[in-house]
Amino acid sequence: MEERAEEKLAKMIDAARMYYQLDYSQQEIARLFGVSRPTVSRFLQQAKDEGYVQITIHDPRESSVMLAEQLEQAFGLKKAVVVTVPQYDEEIVKKYLGETAAEYVRDTVKDGDIIAATWGTTLYEVALNLKDKHVKDVKVVQLNGGVSHSETNTYAHEIIHLFGKAFHTVPYFIPLPAIVDHPVVKQSIESDRHIRGILELGKQSNIAVVTVGAPTEDSVLIRADYFTEDELALIYERGAGDICSRYIDAQGQLCSEELSQRTIGIDLEELRHKEQSILVAGGARKVNGIRGALRGGYTNVLITDHVTAAYLLEGAQDAPTQAKGENQP
């Protein structure tokens, strides 16, 4: 009897291996063992019941929730949303972040809110995915200048227009460049009562939607042709990223006070006081910029991808270099 019990156990384990590891069908196993298919089914059920087979399901949504909770604790955030992306590719990351951030913004906005947004390709994806919501007395305003000196499109006008359309309100634009040549020019522009009123509305906004740009030659801000060669050298040397056209280092400090004094738009300090300061950003080149923004306390809500989230939690000093299409570390 003992030998037959051992033979039965061996058959049960063999059947389980063939079914779960080698992808044999129950009918194929039955034919090879010379038994009926219901007998094979009983073998497999018994193997699970007695603990010889343990099935673990890895749900990426659960992993994302855990990463989000860790980000909230590590950086003192009100909320973190982590999106699982199929490939760690810049354009794919933007698409997924755009969809998720648009849903988050739509769910967040309520009657009487003032929503302020910056510009760039990531926020353009958000704007494109933003669905209509019938709310009352909502205002939408541009956070910083976005007129380019080159043919590069900042999408500033399109983003604010689409935000206004989604929330059924006429938006307020800043029809000016992000950065001017001299502080005195900025002071003169901002003394105009119409411009001053729009900038003040940006300060009053309770919801700000921003992103970070990478200090690279193909970034929208750099391609917009605002900087001299010396300024570019400083940005490449010290910059971790830019928020609202202001470059910060890895600790969240301004790279250049002089550049900041020529930048038209909200001061970064103002972002710290928003009810919701929502940072939407992800991808290998933006890790340092996101970390700088978090360390500087400019955001209390982060929407990012799962690979970037892991890098942020590792606390690496330099942004990782990832091959295009490469998956998580």
C-alpha positions as CSV (number, residue, x, y, z in Angstrom):
1,M,0.0,0.0,0.0
2,E,2.8,2.4,0.9
3,E,4.5,1.8,-2.5
4,R,1.3,2.5,-4.3
5,A,0.8,5.7,-2.3
6,E,4.3,6.8,-3.3
7,E,3.6,6.0,-6.9
8,K,0.4,8.0,-6.7
9,L,2.3,11.0,-5.2
10,A,4.9,10.8,-7.9
11,K,2.2,10.8,-10.6
12,M,0.5,13.8,-9.0
13,I,3.8,15.8,-8.9
14,D,4.7,14.8,-12.4
15,A,1.3,15.8,-13.7
16,A,1.6,19.2,-11.9
17,R,5.0,19.8,-13.4
18,M,3.8,19.0,-16.9
19,Y,0.7,21.1,-16.5
20,Y,2.1,24.2,-14.7
21,Q,5.7,24.3,-15.9
22,L,5.7,22.6,-19.3
23,D,2.3,23.7,-20.6
24,Y,0.9,20.3,-21.3
25,S,-2.9,20.1,-21.5
26,Q,-4.9,17.9,-19.1
27,Q,-5.9,15.7,-22.1
28,E,-2.2,15.2,-23.2
29,I,-1.2,14.3,-19.6
30,A,-4.1,11.8,-19.4
31,R,-3.0,10.1,-22.6
32,L,0.6,9.9,-21.5
33,F,-0.3,8.5,-18.1
34,G,-3.0,6.2,-19.4
35,V,-5.7,7.7,-17.2
36,S,-8.9,9.7,-17.7
37,R,-8.8,13.5,-17.9
38,P,-10.9,13.8,-14.7
39,T,-8.2,11.8,-12.9
40,V,-5.6,14.3,-14.0
41,S,-7.9,17.2,-12.9
42,R,-8.1,15.5,-9.4
43,F,-4.3,15.2,-9.3
44,L,-3.9,18.9,-10.0
45,Q,-6.5,19.9,-7.4
46,Q,-5.0,17.6,-4.8
47,A,-1.5,19.0,-5.5
48,K,-2.8,22.5,-4.8
49,D,-4.8,21.4,-1.7
50,E,-1.8,19.7,-0.2
51,G,0.6,22.6,-0.9
52,Y,2.7,20.9,-3.5
53,V,1.6,23.6,-6.0
54,Q,1.4,27.3,-4.9
55,I,0.1,29.8,-7.3
56,T,1.3,33.5,-7.0
57,I,-0.3,36.2,-9.1
58,H,1.8,39.4,-9.4
59,D,-0.7,42.2,-10.1
60,P,1.2,45.3,-11.4
61,R,-1.6,47.5,-10.0
62,E,-0.7,46.3,-6.5
63,S,3.0,47.0,-7.1
64,S,2.1,50.5,-8.3
65,V,0.0,51.2,-5.2
66,M,2.9,50.1,-3.0
67,L,5.3,52.3,-4.9
68,A,2.9,55.2,-4.6
69,E,2.6,54.8,-0.8
70,Q,6.4,54.6,-0.5
71,L,6.8,57.9,-2.6
72,E,4.3,59.6,-0.3
73,Q,6.2,58.6,2.8
74,A,9.7,59.3,1.3
75,F,8.9,62.8,0.0
76,G,6.0,63.9,2.3
77,L,3.4,64.0,-0.6
78,K,-0.3,64.3,-0.2
79,K,-0.8,61.9,-3.1
80,A,1.3,59.9,-5.5
81,V,-0.1,58.1,-8.5
82,V,2.2,55.5,-10.2
83,V,1.4,54.3,-13.7
84,T,2.6,50.9,-15.0
85,V,4.1,51.4,-18.5
86,P,4.9,48.5,-20.9
87,Q,8.2,50.0,-22.0
88,Y,10.5,52.6,-20.5
89,D,10.4,54.8,-23.6
90,E,9.9,58.5,-23.4
91,E,7.0,58.8,-25.8
92,I,5.2,55.8,-24.3
93,V,5.7,57.2,-20.8
94,K,4.2,60.5,-21.8
95,K,1.1,58.8,-23.4
96,Y,0.4,56.8,-20.2
97,L,1.1,59.8,-17.9
98,G,-1.2,62.0,-20.0
99,E,-4.1,59.6,-19.7
100,T,-3.7,59.1,-16.0
101,A,-3.0,62.7,-15.1
102,A,-6.0,63.9,-17.2
103,E,-8.3,61.6,-15.2
104,Y,-6.8,62.7,-11.9
105,V,-7.2,66.4,-12.8
106,R,-10.7,65.9,-14.0
107,D,-11.7,64.1,-10.8
108,T,-10.0,66.7,-8.6
109,V,-11.5,69.9,-10.1
110,K,-14.6,71.2,-8.3
111,D,-16.8,74.3,-8.5
112,G,-14.9,77.6,-7.9
113,D,-11.4,76.2,-8.5
114,I,-8.7,78.2,-10.2
115,I,-6.5,75.9,-12.3
116,A,-3.1,77.0,-13.4
117,A,-0.9,75.1,-15.8
118,T,2.5,75.4,-17.4
119,W,3.4,74.0,-20.8
120,G,5.5,71.3,-22.6
121,T,4.9,68.0,-24.4
122,T,4.0,66.1,-21.3
123,L,1.2,68.5,-20.3
124,Y,0.1,68.6,-23.9
125,E,-0.7,64.9,-23.5
126,V,-2.6,65.7,-20.4
127,A,-4.6,68.4,-22.2
128,L,-5.4,66.1,-25.1
129,N,-6.8,63.5,-22.8
130,L,-8.8,65.8,-20.6
131,K,-12.5,65.0,-20.8
132,D,-15.4,67.5,-20.2
133,K,-16.6,68.2,-16.8
134,H,-19.6,70.5,-16.0
135,V,-18.4,72.6,-13.1
136,K,-19.3,76.2,-12.1
137,D,-17.2,79.3,-11.7
138,V,-13.9,77.6,-12.6
139,K,-11.0,79.6,-14.0
140,V,-8.1,78.4,-16.0
141,V,-4.8,80.4,-16.3
142,Q,-1.4,80.0,-17.8
143,L,1.4,79.9,-15.2
144,N,4.3,81.2,-17.2
145,G,5.2,82.7,-20.6
146,G,5.5,80.3,-23.4
147,V,6.0,82.2,-26.7
148,S,9.0,80.6,-28.5
149,H,11.8,82.6,-30.3
150,S,12.2,79.6,-32.7
151,E,10.0,77.3,-34.6
152,T,9.8,75.0,-31.6
153,N,6.2,74.6,-30.3
154,T,5.8,74.9,-26.6
155,Y,2.1,74.0,-26.8
156,A,1.4,76.7,-24.2
157,H,-1.7,78.1,-26.1
158,E,-3.1,74.7,-27.0
159,I,-2.8,73.4,-23.4
160,I,-4.6,76.3,-21.8
161,H,-7.2,76.3,-24.5
162,L,-8.0,72.6,-24.0
163,F,-8.1,73.0,-20.2
164,G,-10.5,75.8,-20.6
165,K,-12.6,73.8,-23.1
166,A,-12.8,70.8,-20.7
167,F,-14.1,72.9,-17.8
168,H,-16.3,75.2,-19.9
169,T,-14.5,78.4,-19.1
170,V,-12.7,81.1,-21.1
171,P,-9.0,80.7,-20.1
172,Y,-6.4,83.4,-19.3
173,F,-3.2,83.4,-21.5
174,I,0.2,84.9,-21.0
175,P,1.1,85.9,-24.6
176,L,4.7,86.5,-23.8
177,P,8.1,84.6,-23.9
178,A,9.1,82.6,-20.9
179,I,12.4,84.5,-20.5
180,V,13.3,88.0,-21.5
181,D,16.8,89.5,-22.0
182,H,16.9,91.8,-19.0
183,P,15.3,92.0,-15.6
184,V,14.2,95.6,-16.3
185,V,12.2,94.3,-19.3
186,K,10.4,91.8,-17.1
187,Q,9.6,94.5,-14.5
188,S,8.2,96.7,-17.2
189,I,6.0,93.9,-18.7
190,E,4.7,92.8,-15.3
191,S,3.8,96.4,-14.4
192,D,1.1,96.3,-17.1
193,R,-2.2,95.9,-15.2
194,H,-3.5,93.3,-17.6
195,I,-0.4,91.1,-17.3
196,R,-0.2,91.7,-13.6
197,G,-3.8,90.6,-13.2
198,I,-3.2,87.3,-15.0
199,L,0.0,86.7,-13.0
200,E,-2.0,87.4,-9.8
201,L,-4.6,84.9,-10.8
202,G,-1.9,82.3,-11.2
203,K,-0.8,83.0,-7.6
204,Q,-4.4,82.7,-6.4
205,S,-4.8,79.3,-8.1
206,N,-5.5,76.4,-5.7
207,I,-4.6,73.8,-8.3
208,A,-1.3,74.0,-10.3
209,V,-0.4,71.4,-13.0
210,V,3.3,71.4,-13.8
211,T,6.0,69.2,-15.3
212,V,9.8,69.2,-15.3
213,G,12.0,69.5,-18.4
214,A,15.4,67.9,-18.7
215,P,18.5,70.0,-19.3
216,T,19.2,68.5,-22.7
217,E,19.7,70.0,-26.1
218,D,16.4,68.7,-27.4
219,S,14.3,70.0,-24.5
220,V,11.5,72.4,-25.5
221,L,12.7,75.2,-23.3
222,I,16.3,75.1,-24.6
223,R,15.1,74.7,-28.3
224,A,12.9,77.7,-27.8
225,D,16.2,79.8,-28.0
226,Y,16.0,81.8,-24.7
227,F,19.6,81.3,-23.6
228,T,23.1,82.5,-24.4
229,E,26.0,80.0,-24.7
230,D,27.2,81.0,-21.2
231,E,23.8,80.4,-19.8
232,L,23.5,77.1,-21.5
233,A,26.9,76.0,-20.1
234,L,25.6,76.9,-16.6
235,I,22.3,74.9,-17.2
236,Y,24.2,71.8,-18.4
237,E,26.6,72.0,-15.5
238,R,24.2,72.6,-12.6
239,G,20.7,72.0,-13.8
240,A,18.7,68.9,-12.8
241,G,15.6,70.2,-14.6
242,D,13.3,73.1,-15.0
243,I,9.9,73.9,-13.5
244,C,7.8,76.8,-15.0
245,S,11.0,77.7,-17.0
246,R,13.1,78.0,-13.9
247,Y,16.1,75.7,-13.6
248,I,16.8,73.9,-10.3
249,D,19.6,71.7,-9.1
250,A,19.3,68.2,-7.6
251,Q,18.5,69.8,-4.2
252,G,15.7,71.9,-5.6
253,Q,17.6,75.2,-5.4
254,L,17.6,77.7,-8.3
255,C,20.6,77.4,-10.6
256,S,20.7,81.1,-11.4
257,E,18.9,83.9,-9.6
258,E,19.8,86.2,-12.5
259,L,17.9,83.9,-14.9
260,S,15.0,83.7,-12.5
261,Q,14.8,87.5,-12.4
262,R,14.2,87.5,-16.2
263,T,11.6,84.7,-16.1
264,I,7.9,85.7,-16.6
265,G,5.5,83.7,-14.5
266,I,5.0,82.3,-11.1
267,D,7.8,82.1,-8.6
268,L,8.6,78.5,-7.5
269,E,8.0,79.5,-3.9
270,E,4.3,80.0,-4.8
271,L,3.9,76.4,-5.8
272,R,4.6,75.3,-2.2
273,H,1.4,76.9,-1.0
274,K,-1.0,75.3,-3.4
275,E,-3.8,73.1,-2.2
276,Q,-2.8,70.7,-5.1
277,S,0.6,71.3,-6.8
278,I,0.5,68.4,-9.3
279,L,3.8,67.3,-10.9
280,V,3.3,65.1,-14.0
281,A,6.7,63.7,-15.2
282,G,8.5,60.5,-15.9
283,G,11.3,58.9,-18.0
284,A,15.0,58.4,-17.5
285,R,16.1,61.9,-18.4
286,K,13.7,63.5,-15.9
287,V,14.6,61.5,-12.7
288,N,17.0,64.1,-11.4
289,G,14.6,67.0,-12.2
290,I,11.7,65.2,-10.4
291,R,13.9,64.5,-7.4
292,G,15.0,68.2,-7.3
293,A,11.3,69.3,-7.4
294,L,10.4,66.9,-4.6
295,R,13.4,67.9,-2.5
296,G,12.5,71.6,-3.1
297,G,9.0,71.0,-1.9
298,Y,7.4,72.5,-5.0
299,T,4.9,69.7,-5.4
300,N,2.6,67.8,-3.1
301,V,1.1,65.5,-5.8
302,L,3.3,63.4,-8.1
303,I,2.1,61.4,-11.1
304,T,4.9,59.3,-12.6
305,D,5.6,55.9,-14.1
306,H,6.6,52.8,-12.2
307,V,10.3,52.7,-13.4
308,T,10.9,56.3,-12.5
309,A,9.2,55.7,-9.1
310,A,11.7,52.9,-8.4
311,Y,14.7,55.1,-9.3
312,L,13.4,58.0,-7.1
313,L,13.1,55.6,-4.2
314,E,16.6,54.3,-4.7
315,G,17.8,57.8,-4.2
316,A,20.5,57.6,-6.9
317,Q,22.4,60.8,-7.4
318,D,22.4,60.7,-11.2
319,A,19.6,60.1,-13.7
320,P,19.8,56.5,-15.0
321,T,20.7,55.9,-18.6
322,Q,18.2,53.5,-20.2
323,A,18.2,52.1,-23.7
324,K,15.1,53.0,-25.6
325,G,12.4,50.4,-25.0
326,E,14.2,48.9,-22.1
327,N,12.0,47.7,-19.3
328,Q,12.2,48.2,-15.5
329,P,15.5,47.7,-13.7
